[in-house]
């Protein structure tokens, strides 16, 4: 039941990025338990209603590209995705290496670009490999851009999400990232312009950020490992063990809503119990407006048994 003027979204997508898993339960920088944070993120997703239909991971899946880390990633993510009824979309990052990535996640060892197309109930998700072997910046080859042009030549029923690790946007809050950005971004813009691409999803920065690219909204998910402090004190770059988050996409016919989903728990200071939901659903639209919008409503005084309900 919808309480407002908008219908339910046609699709729900969870956008996670930069888990940086390590083999054998090792801690990143000797401090960050990347596996524990990924578990927290997956647990949070299991609470949501409606549930996500796809889990999109935009790169840096394994911190050191260890085969055991990719195996652990699958062991954590795939059962959670199955329980949700969601597809998993993997994307290459600069910390990933193509051969162990492709073997560990797809069962085929390959040094080729790891570009793939997924169909999620008519929503097309294109995973684009922007990694450059031996480097941390991103690039797209002529062959990749030609391939993407062919893919986008036929519109998908619900449009396309383009998922890549290096986001094609400025980075004013982390200028160090300009050195390892996606190069020659106009070439990608030329391909995307005029197509059915509805959003571009990226990672790499380790904090949430938003912009436009070729007229298309760009959403950068934070990391589930450590994050980048966008306001450090006398530091060129500052990675911190906190503020981990994912991003939820709720897709409608004419728009997409992006919502940051914190990974860790926080103390609740106000709220209502879940049994209030059924009471609110039992009310008419007019009753809900009067009882829940009126400032002097007894509901806000702690009387959770709403008038006219049992």
N, C-alpha and C positions, 0 to 999 in steps of 0.2 A: 504494500500500500504506500502510495506517495502522499506526503503531507503538504507538498507545495505544488507549484504550477508546472513543473517539468516531469516528463515521463521517466521511466527507468532507463539507464544507459543500455545501448545495444551490446557493448563490450566492456569488460574490465580487465586491465592489464597491470601487473605489478612490475615495476622497473627497479631492478637492483643492480648495483655495480661494485666493482673492485673488491671482491671478497679476499683476494690475495692469500688463498689457502696455502699452508705449508704441510709438508709430509710429516707423519709421525707425531702430530700434535705439537709441533714446535711453535714457539711464540715469536711473533714478528717483532724485530728489534729487542727480543728478549722480554717483551712486556705485553704486547697485544695478542689476545687469544682470538684469532680470526675465526676459528671454528665456532667458538661460543657465540660470537656476535652473529654469525650466519644462522645458527640455530635460533637465536632470539628473533631474527627477522622472519624466519619461516614460521615460527610459533605465532608471531603477530599476524601474519597473513591468514593463518588458519581461523582467526577470530572473525574475519570480515564477512559481511553479507551486503551485497552479493559477492561471491568469491571470485578471485581472478581467474580468467580463462587462459592466461599465459603469464609465465614468469620470464622476463627478459633480463638477461645478465650482460651488461655492456662492457665486458672485458676485464683484463687483469684478474682472471679466475684463479690462477696459481701464481704465487709470488715469485717462485723460481722455476716455473714450468716443470716441476717434478712429476713424473708419471703417477707416483703414489698420491700426490695432491689432487690430480684430476680424478683418480679413482675415489678418493674421499669426498670430493665435491659431488660426484654422481650419487654416492651412497647417502649423502645428506639431502640433496635436492630432489632426486627423482621420486623417492617414496612420499615426500611432502607434496610434490606436484601431483602425483597420482591420487593422493587423498583429497586434494582440491579439485581434481578433474581438469588440471591445467597442463597446457603444453609448455615445454621448456625451450627457450631460445638462447643459444650460446653465441657470444660474439668475442672475437679475438681482441686482446689488448697488447700493449707494448711489453708487458711482463710475460705474456704467453709466448710459446714457441710453436710453430705450426705443426711440426712432426709429432711431438708428444700430445699436443692439443687434439689434433685430428684422430690420432690413434686412441687416446684415452676417452674421448667423448663420442666419436663416431665409428671407431673400429677400423679406421683406414689411415695408415701412416702416409702423410703427404706433405710436401713442402710448398704446395700451391696455395694461392689465396683462398682463405676460408670464407667464401661468400655463399650464402644460402637463402632460400625463400621459404617462408612458412605461411600456411593458411590457417587462420583461427576463425572459423565460422564466417568466412567471407572477408575478414580483415587480413590484409596481407602485411606480413612483417618481413622486411629484408634485413638480414644480418650482413653487414659490410665490413670486410677486413681492412682496417686502415693501418695495420702494423707494418713496420719496416725492419727486416732482420738486422739485428745488431745495433738498433737505434731506439730511442724513446719517442721521437716525433712521429707524425703520421703522414702517409701519402696514399694516393690512389693512382693506379696505373691506367694507361690508355685502354687496355683490355678490360679492366674493371669498369671503367666509365661506359665503355661500349656495351658491356653486359648489362649494366644497370639501365642504360637507355632502352635496351630491348625489353627488359622486365617491366619497366614503367610504361611502355608503349600501349599496353592493354590495361585499362583501369580495373581495379578490384571492386567487388560489390560494395564494400564498406571503406574503400580507400586503403592507403598504405602508411605504415610506420617504418621509418628508416632508422635502424639501430646500428650505431658505430661507436668505437671507443673514444676517438678524438673529436670533440664537439666543434663544429665550424662556427665559433662565435668568439668575440673578444674576451679577454680574461683580466678585467681591470682590478679585481680583488686579489689576483695572484700573478703578478707580472712575470715571475719566474717560469710560469707555464707557457708563456709566449714562445719560449725557446723550443718547447717540445709540442707545439700545436700542430694541427693538420695544415700542411703546406698547400699552396695553390688552390685555395678554397673556391675561387671563382669558377674553376673547371667543374666542380661538383654543383655549384649554383646553376650553371648552364644546363646541366642534366635535369635538375630537380624542378626548375621553373616551368610552370604550366602543366605539371603532372598531378596525379592524385595523392601525392605525399601530403599527409595531414599533420604529421609531427616528426621531428627528428630527435632521437633519444641518444644521449651520450653519457660518458663517465669521465675518468681521467683526472679531473680536478680535485676529487675527494671533498667537494662541498656542492650544495645545490645551487644551480644558477639557471637563468632563463633568458632567452633572446629570440630574435627572428633571423632567419637565413633564407634568402630568396623568397621572402614573404611567408615562410613556413615557421611555425613556432618550434623552438628548440628547448628541450628540457634536459638538464644535466642532473643526474641523480648523485647524491652523496655516496660515500663508501660505507661498506659494512665492516671494514677493518679499522684503520685509523682515519682521521679526517684532517684536512688542512684548515688551520686557523686563519680566517680571512682578515683578522685584526690582531696580528701578533705584536708583541712588544720588542722592538729592536731586534727583529729577526727577519732575514731575507725569506726564509721558508720555515714554517713551524707546523710539524705534524703532531697531532694531539690524540690521546686515547679518550675520545668523547664525541658527542653530537652525531653518532652514526645514524644513518637514515636511509630509507628507500623512498620511492615515489609511486603513488597510485595514479593510474589514468582511468578515468571514466569517460567513455566515448559515446557521444550522442550524434544524431544525424547531422547537426550543424556546428558542433563544437567538441572540444576535449577539455575536461577539467583535470588539472594536475594538483595533487595533494601530497605534501611531504609527510611521510610516515616514520616517526622516530622508532629506532630499533629497541632501545632500552626502555624499561619501565620508569615511571616517575610517580611520586606520592600524589594521590588524589586529594584535592582540597575542597571540591564540591562535586555534585552530581546527583543522579537519581538511579535507583535500582532498575534492573532489566524488566521487572514485572510491570513497570509503568508503560512499556510499549503497548501491551495488549489493551490497557485502559485507554490510552490515547487513540488507538485504532478503532475502539468502540464508539468514539464520539463522532458527531457530524463535523463537517468542515467549520460551520459557524460556531459550534461549541468549542472546538479546538482553538479557534481564533480568540474567542472570548476568555477562555480559561487560561490559555498558555501565552497569550500576547498581552493581556491586561496586567499592568504593573502591580496592582493591588490584589491580584488573584491569591486565594488561600493556598494554591498549589506551591507558590514560592515561599510560603511560610512553613513548609514541611508536611502539608497534608497531601500525601501522595495518592490517596483514594479519591479519585476524581468524581465530582458530582455526576449522577446518572449512570454510574457503573457499579458493578458488584466486585 
